[in-house]
Amino acid sequence: RAEADRILRELVRRRFARTVDNELVIAEAESQLSPEQQEGLFAWLRSFQEETIAERGGSRAAAEARLEGEGAMSLEEFMQEQRDEVLVRQLMRDRITPRVIVSWRDVVQEYERRFAEFNPAPTIRIGRIRLSAAADAERIELVRKRIAEGKDFPSIAAELGVADGGFWEQFGLPPEGVKGLQLSDAIKQRIDGLAVGAVSEPIEQREFISWLSVLSIEQGTTRSLYDMDVQLGLERELMSRREFFERDRYLNTLRSRWTSDDLGRMEAKLIEIAGSRYLR
C-alpha cells in the first residue's frame, strides 16, 4: 500500500506539472497573438477542419465517428488540440529557439570533456595458466617442456584444455602502458615488454605456479574532432540540452506568476482525490 501511495503521488505530481506547463504556455501564446495573427490562425483552422472532414469520410458525422474511434475525442476537441499545438510551437520558436545557440568553441569543449569516449584506450587481454604445485606435477612438467620447445601460449593452453584459451583478464591500457595497470608488481614485471602470444617466466608460489601471456593488444577506434559525424552529433546533443534548459527556464518564468501556495494546494487536492478514488 505504501508503494502504491508513493507511485500515485508521483504520477499525479508529474501529470499536474505537465498540465500546468501546457496551460501556461498556451495562455502565453494566445496573449502574444496580434489581431492579424489571430485571423490567420482562424483561417488555418477552418481550412484544416475541412481537410480533416474530407480525409475522414467526407461528412462531419463520419469525421466525428472516425475521431472518436481513433482517440475518443470530438471534432471540436481535435481542432482545439491542433490549435494548441500550433500555438505552443510558435511560442517556443519565438521565445526559446533564438536563445539556443551552440558555437564552435562549445563543440570543441564538449569533445575535450569527452575525449576518452572518442579516443578509447587500447585494450590488453592477458592469459594465464595456473596449476597446483601439489596436484598438477605432470602438467607443470608438460608446460615447461612445451616452453623449451618454443611453443606459444595459445597452443600450450589448448593442449592443456584450459578454458577460453587461457584468457584471464582484460584491461584498458593507460598511457604509461603495462606499468600503469592495477596489477601486482610480479605480474607487471613478467608481462611488460612480452610479445603477444609469448609465455612469461613463471610465478612460483607455495601452492600454485602460473605462466602469463599477452593474448592481444587492441587499439580502440578513435574519432577526431574534425570527423563531420562527431561534430554534428555533439552539436545536436548540445542543442537539445540547451533547448531543454531554455524551455525549463522559460516555464519557470511563467510559473512565477502563480504563487507556489496556489499550485501546492491544487496538487494536494488532486492527490487527495486520486487517493480516495483508487486507494480506498
C-alpha positions as a Python dict, from the first residue, in 0.01 Angstrom:
ca = {
    (1, 'R'): (0, 0, 0),
    (2, 'A'): (283, 240, 86),
    (3, 'E'): (445, 178, -253),
    (4, 'A'): (110, 227, -431),
    (5, 'D'): (66, 558, -248),
    (6, 'R'): (414, 672, -348),
    (7, 'I'): (358, 584, -713),
    (8, 'L'): (19, 752, -721),
    (9, 'R'): (159, 1074, -568),
    (10, 'E'): (445, 1081, -818),
    (11, 'L'): (211, 1018, -1110),
    (12, 'V'): (-25, 1297, -1003),
    (13, 'R'): (263, 1539, -949),
    (14, 'R'): (407, 1473, -1295),
    (15, 'R'): (72, 1496, -1472),
    (16, 'F'): (-24, 1809, -1282),
    (17, 'A'): (311, 1977, -1359),
    (18, 'R'): (276, 1891, -1729),
    (19, 'T'): (-82, 2020, -1738),
    (20, 'V'): (13, 2347, -1566),
    (21, 'D'): (305, 2398, -1805),
    (22, 'N'): (86, 2332, -2110),
    (23, 'E'): (-187, 2567, -1991),
    (24, 'L'): (61, 2842, -1907),
    (25, 'V'): (233, 2815, -2244),
    (26, 'I'): (-96, 2815, -2435),
    (27, 'A'): (-225, 3115, -2239),
    (28, 'E'): (101, 3299, -2300),
    (29, 'A'): (93, 3214, -2670),
    (30, 'E'): (-265, 3338, -2702),
    (31, 'S'): (-177, 3666, -2533),
    (32, 'Q'): (105, 3725, -2781),
    (33, 'L'): (-110, 3694, -3092),
    (34, 'S'): (-172, 4013, -3287),
    (35, 'P'): (-516, 4063, -3449),
    (36, 'E'): (-366, 3967, -3785),
    (37, 'Q'): (-214, 3650, -3641),
    (38, 'Q'): (-544, 3558, -3476),
    (39, 'E'): (-720, 3594, -3809),
    (40, 'G'): (-451, 3387, -3982),
    (41, 'L'): (-481, 3114, -3718),
    (42, 'F'): (-858, 3110, -3754),
    (43, 'A'): (-829, 3077, -4133),
    (44, 'W'): (-579, 2793, -4099),
    (45, 'L'): (-803, 2609, -3853),
    (46, 'R'): (-1101, 2643, -4083),
    (47, 'S'): (-900, 2502, -4374),
    (48, 'F'): (-757, 2224, -4156),
    (49, 'Q'): (-1104, 2128, -4034),
    (50, 'E'): (-1227, 2096, -4392),
    (51, 'E'): (-929, 1873, -4475),
    (52, 'T'): (-991, 1663, -4164),
    (53, 'I'): (-1354, 1608, -4259),
    (54, 'A'): (-1259, 1524, -4618),
    (55, 'E'): (-996, 1271, -4508),
    (56, 'R'): (-1229, 1103, -4259),
    (57, 'G'): (-1537, 1022, -4460),
    (58, 'G'): (-1636, 1349, -4626),
    (59, 'S'): (-1904, 1449, -4375),
    (60, 'R'): (-1896, 1594, -4026),
    (61, 'A'): (-2077, 1292, -3881),
    (62, 'A'): (-1834, 1048, -4045),
    (63, 'A'): (-1534, 1252, -3927),
    (64, 'E'): (-1674, 1260, -3572),
    (65, 'A'): (-1716, 883, -3574),
    (66, 'R'): (-1360, 827, -3705),
    (67, 'L'): (-1204, 1062, -3449),
    (68, 'E'): (-1392, 901, -3162),
    (69, 'G'): (-1259, 565, -3279),
    (70, 'E'): (-903, 694, -3316),
    (71, 'G'): (-867, 893, -2997),
    (72, 'A'): (-1201, 915, -2818),
    (73, 'M'): (-1238, 1287, -2894),
    (74, 'S'): (-1487, 1502, -3077),
    (75, 'L'): (-1408, 1710, -3384),
    (76, 'E'): (-1406, 2025, -3168),
    (77, 'E'): (-1163, 1867, -2923),
    (78, 'F'): (-940, 1754, -3207),
    (79, 'M'): (-934, 2102, -3358),
    (80, 'Q'): (-860, 2255, -3017),
    (81, 'E'): (-569, 2014, -2976),
    (82, 'Q'): (-428, 2111, -3315),
    (83, 'R'): (-471, 2480, -3237),
    (84, 'D'): (-288, 2443, -2906),
    (85, 'E'): (-1, 2256, -3073),
    (86, 'V'): (41, 2535, -3329),
    (87, 'L'): (39, 2799, -3057),
    (88, 'V'): (294, 2614, -2845),
    (89, 'R'): (529, 2558, -3141),
    (90, 'Q'): (507, 2924, -3238),
    (91, 'L'): (580, 3044, -2884),
    (92, 'M'): (872, 2802, -2846),
    (93, 'R'): (1008, 2920, -3181),
    (94, 'D'): (981, 3286, -3082),
    (95, 'R'): (1098, 3269, -2720),
    (96, 'I'): (1329, 2970, -2693),
    (97, 'T'): (1489, 2893, -3030),
    (98, 'P'): (1672, 3231, -3052),
    (99, 'R'): (1839, 3152, -2719),
    (100, 'V'): (1956, 2806, -2822),
    (101, 'I'): (2297, 2886, -2966),
    (102, 'V'): (2587, 2643, -2994),
    (103, 'S'): (2923, 2781, -3102),
    (104, 'W'): (3226, 2601, -3242),
    (105, 'R'): (3401, 2665, -2910),
    (106, 'D'): (3117, 2481, -2733),
    (107, 'V'): (3164, 2181, -2961),
    (108, 'V'): (3541, 2180, -2900),
    (109, 'Q'): (3497, 2197, -2523),
    (110, 'E'): (3242, 1914, -2525),
    (111, 'Y'): (3478, 1700, -2733),
    (112, 'E'): (3767, 1770, -2495),
    (113, 'R'): (3546, 1691, -2195),
    (114, 'R'): (3456, 1355, -2351),
    (115, 'F'): (3796, 1291, -2509),
    (116, 'A'): (3825, 940, -2363),
    (117, 'E'): (3489, 848, -2515),
    (118, 'F'): (3609, 931, -2867),
    (119, 'N'): (3964, 809, -2811),
    (120, 'P'): (3935, 489, -2608),
    (121, 'A'): (4249, 345, -2456),
    (122, 'P'): (4397, 32, -2614),
    (123, 'T'): (4274, -291, -2460),
    (124, 'I'): (4515, -555, -2336),
    (125, 'R'): (4394, -913, -2292),
    (126, 'I'): (4603, -1125, -2055),
    (127, 'G'): (4614, -1503, -2041),
    (128, 'R'): (4712, -1722, -1750),
    (129, 'I'): (4785, -2090, -1696),
    (130, 'R'): (4764, -2162, -1323),
    (131, 'L'): (4843, -2508, -1189),
    (132, 'S'): (4855, -2663, -846),
    (133, 'A'): (5211, -2727, -729),
    (134, 'A'): (5099, -3043, -549),
    (135, 'A'): (4831, -3191, -775),
    (136, 'D'): (4948, -3092, -1124),
    (137, 'A'): (5313, -3200, -1127),
    (138, 'E'): (5282, -3377, -1464),
    (139, 'R'): (5105, -3083, -1628),
    (140, 'I'): (5364, -2845, -1490),
    (141, 'E'): (5641, -3051, -1647),
    (142, 'L'): (5446, -3058, -1974),
    (143, 'V'): (5426, -2679, -1975),
    (144, 'R'): (5799, -2647, -1906),
    (145, 'K'): (5871, -2891, -2189),
    (146, 'R'): (5649, -2705, -2437),
    (147, 'I'): (5808, -2371, -2345),
    (148, 'A'): (6152, -2522, -2404),
    (149, 'E'): (6029, -2640, -2745),
    (150, 'G'): (5931, -2283, -2830),
    (151, 'K'): (5556, -2333, -2822),
    (152, 'D'): (5344, -2022, -2776),
    (153, 'F'): (5089, -1965, -2503),
    (154, 'P'): (4770, -2035, -2707),
    (155, 'S'): (4896, -2376, -2824),
    (156, 'I'): (5004, -2477, -2472),
    (157, 'A'): (4669, -2364, -2327),
    (158, 'A'): (4487, -2559, -2598),
    (159, 'E'): (4687, -2874, -2528),
    (160, 'L'): (4611, -2847, -2157),
    (161, 'G'): (4243, -2782, -2228),
    (162, 'V'): (4243, -2453, -2039),
    (163, 'A'): (3904, -2280, -2066),
    (164, 'D'): (3874, -1982, -2303),
    (165, 'G'): (4223, -2041, -2438),
    (166, 'G'): (4369, -1935, -2105),
    (167, 'F'): (4205, -1590, -2111),
    (168, 'W'): (4228, -1436, -1762),
    (169, 'E'): (4168, -1058, -1755),
    (170, 'Q'): (4115, -761, -1985),
    (171, 'F'): (4218, -403, -1907),
    (172, 'G'): (4222, -62, -2068),
    (173, 'L'): (4588, 16, -2125),
    (174, 'P'): (4682, 350, -1964),
    (175, 'P'): (4928, 597, -2124),
    (176, 'E'): (5216, 457, -1918),
    (177, 'G'): (5145, 109, -2053),
    (178, 'V'): (5164, -211, -1850),
    (179, 'K'): (5329, -26, -1562),
    (180, 'G'): (5006, 164, -1505),
    (181, 'L'): (4784, -142, -1471),
    (182, 'Q'): (4621, -223, -1137),
    (183, 'L'): (4811, -549, -1100),
    (184, 'S'): (5079, -677, -869),
    (185, 'D'): (5438, -583, -944),
    (186, 'A'): (5521, -951, -1000),
    (187, 'I'): (5264, -979, -1277),
    (188, 'K'): (5357, -648, -1439),
    (189, 'Q'): (5726, -739, -1441),
    (190, 'R'): (5652, -1061, -1631),
    (191, 'I'): (5421, -918, -1900),
    (192, 'D'): (5588, -579, -1956),
    (193, 'G'): (5757, -599, -2296),
    (194, 'L'): (5632, -954, -2355),
    (195, 'A'): (5549, -1029, -2720),
    (196, 'V'): (5189, -1120, -2799),
    (197, 'G'): (5144, -1494, -2752),
    (198, 'A'): (5476, -1547, -2575),
    (199, 'V'): (5491, -1721, -2238),
    (200, 'S'): (5622, -1533, -1937),
    (201, 'E'): (5863, -1652, -1673),
    (202, 'P'): (5666, -1849, -1412),
    (203, 'I'): (5530, -1702, -1090),
    (204, 'E'): (5601, -1966, -828),
    (205, 'Q'): (5404, -1958, -507),
    (206, 'R'): (5369, -2210, -228),
    (207, 'E'): (5054, -2373, -370),
    (208, 'F'): (5047, -2264, -733),
    (209, 'I'): (5268, -2197, -1031),
    (210, 'S'): (5145, -1963, -1306),
    (211, 'W'): (5251, -1853, -1652),
    (212, 'L'): (5119, -1538, -1813),
    (213, 'S'): (5086, -1412, -2167),
    (214, 'V'): (4967, -1105, -2355),
    (215, 'L'): (4696, -1252, -2575),
    (216, 'S'): (4630, -931, -2768),
    (217, 'I'): (4657, -554, -2759),
    (218, 'E'): (4374, -388, -2949),
    (219, 'Q'): (4358, -19, -3028),
    (220, 'G'): (4006, 120, -2991),
    (221, 'T'): (3854, 316, -3279),
    (222, 'T'): (3945, 681, -3237),
    (223, 'R'): (3727, 960, -3371),
    (224, 'S'): (3872, 1301, -3446),
    (225, 'L'): (3705, 1630, -3362),
    (226, 'Y'): (3721, 1702, -3735),
    (227, 'D'): (3508, 1398, -3815),
    (228, 'M'): (3189, 1558, -3950),
    (229, 'D'): (2965, 1298, -3784),
    (230, 'V'): (3131, 1371, -3448),
    (231, 'Q'): (3083, 1745, -3490),
    (232, 'L'): (2719, 1714, -3593),
    (233, 'G'): (2644, 1464, -3317),
    (234, 'L'): (2795, 1687, -3049),
    (235, 'E'): (2618, 1991, -3186),
    (236, 'R'): (2281, 1811, -3182),
    (237, 'E'): (2336, 1694, -2823),
    (238, 'L'): (2433, 2042, -2708),
    (239, 'M'): (2138, 2197, -2892),
    (240, 'S'): (1899, 1950, -2732),
    (241, 'R'): (2046, 2012, -2386),
    (242, 'R'): (2027, 2388, -2419),
    (243, 'E'): (1680, 2378, -2564),
    (244, 'F'): (1566, 2179, -2262),
    (245, 'F'): (1740, 2426, -2028),
    (246, 'E'): (1591, 2732, -2200),
    (247, 'R'): (1246, 2576, -2210),
    (248, 'D'): (1263, 2495, -1838),
    (249, 'R'): (1390, 2844, -1759),
    (250, 'Y'): (1108, 3000, -1959),
    (251, 'L'): (847, 2778, -1792),
    (252, 'N'): (983, 2880, -1452),
    (253, 'T'): (929, 3242, -1555),
    (254, 'L'): (568, 3164, -1644),
    (255, 'R'): (515, 2967, -1323),
    (256, 'S'): (645, 3258, -1117),
    (257, 'R'): (322, 3443, -1196),
    (258, 'W'): (148, 3194, -969),
    (259, 'T'): (224, 3162, -603),
    (260, 'S'): (370, 2829, -502),
    (261, 'D'): (94, 2802, -241),
    (262, 'D'): (-174, 2809, -511),
    (263, 'L'): (-10, 2531, -709),
    (264, 'G'): (71, 2337, -392),
    (265, 'R'): (-292, 2344, -280),
    (266, 'M'): (-410, 2229, -624),
    (267, 'E'): (-161, 1943, -629),
    (268, 'A'): (-251, 1835, -275),
    (269, 'K'): (-622, 1836, -364),
    (270, 'L'): (-559, 1623, -673),
    (271, 'I'): (-356, 1373, -470),
    (272, 'E'): (-636, 1357, -214),
    (273, 'I'): (-897, 1293, -485),
    (274, 'A'): (-681, 1029, -654),
    (275, 'G'): (-615, 857, -322),
    (276, 'S'): (-984, 843, -230),
    (277, 'R'): (-1073, 708, -571),
    (278, 'Y'): (-802, 447, -623),
    (279, 'L'): (-658, 354, -281),
    (280, 'R'): (-963, 333, -55),
}
